[in-house]
Every structure is written in C-alpha cells, then in structure tokens.
Amino acid sequence: MLLADEPTGNLDTAHGDDVMRLLRTINAEGTTVVMVTHSPAHAAQASRTLHLLDGRIVVDALQAA
C-alpha cells in the first residue's frame, strides 16, 4: 500500500502528469494507492473516490472502467 498526500500539489502540470502515470503503473502492478488530492482532474483518474466533509464520507464513487 502506498499513501500519497497531495503527490502533485507543488508540481507543474507536466511533472504532475508524470507522477500520476507512475501511480497508475504501480497500481496496475498490484499496489494499492491511497491518494489525497484537491485536484478534480487527478481524482478522476482513480478507480474509486471518496469525498469528505467535516471528517465524514459524503460521496463514495466507483469510476467507470
């Protein structure tokens, strides 16, 4: 399991895209990736997203494959 807290937060777009490609690759190889992000574009690349409000899950969504 890899925990990634805002892994693209301080990166320019190109380097952020590189990090997301790496995360998708290691996930495809079998590693569970838990990522925290404020980026809707990066969150949309996940197979599952949870949205929190005041410490509670308000959305639990599976993305279409």
Contacts in CASP RR format, 6 or more apart in sequence:
PFRMAT RR
TARGET T0000
AUTHOR 0000-0000-0000
METHOD contacts of the structure
MODEL  1
MLLADEPTGNLDTAHGDDVMRLLRTINAEGTTVVMVTHSPAHAAQASRTL
HLLDGRIVVDALQAA
1 31 0 8 1.000
1 32 0 8 1.000
1 33 0 8 1.000
1 34 0 8 1.000
2 23 0 8 1.000
2 26 0 8 1.000
2 31 0 8 1.000
2 32 0 8 1.000
2 33 0 8 1.000
2 34 0 8 1.000
3 34 0 8 1.000
4 23 0 8 1.000
4 33 0 8 1.000
4 34 0 8 1.000
4 35 0 8 1.000
4 36 0 8 1.000
5 35 0 8 1.000
5 36 0 8 1.000
6 36 0 8 1.000
6 37 0 8 1.000
6 38 0 8 1.000
7 16 0 8 1.000
7 19 0 8 1.000
7 23 0 8 1.000
7 35 0 8 1.000
7 37 0 8 1.000
8 15 0 8 1.000
8 16 0 8 1.000
8 19 0 8 1.000
8 20 0 8 1.000
8 37 0 8 1.000
8 39 0 8 1.000
8 42 0 8 1.000
9 16 0 8 1.000
9 37 0 8 1.000
9 38 0 8 1.000
9 39 0 8 1.000
11 19 0 8 1.000
16 42 0 8 1.000
20 42 0 8 1.000
20 45 0 8 1.000
23 33 0 8 1.000
23 35 0 8 1.000
24 45 0 8 1.000
26 33 0 8 1.000
27 33 0 8 1.000
27 47 0 8 1.000
35 42 0 8 1.000
35 43 0 8 1.000
35 46 0 8 1.000
37 43 0 8 1.000
43 49 0 8 1.000
44 63 0 8 1.000
46 63 0 8 1.000
47 62 0 8 1.000
47 63 0 8 1.000
47 65 0 8 1.000
48 60 0 8 1.000
48 61 0 8 1.000
48 62 0 8 1.000
48 63 0 8 1.000
49 59 0 8 1.000
49 60 0 8 1.000
49 61 0 8 1.000
49 63 0 8 1.000
50 57 0 8 1.000
50 59 0 8 1.000
50 60 0 8 1.000
50 61 0 8 1.000
51 57 0 8 1.000
51 58 0 8 1.000
51 59 0 8 1.000
51 61 0 8 1.000
52 58 0 8 1.000
END
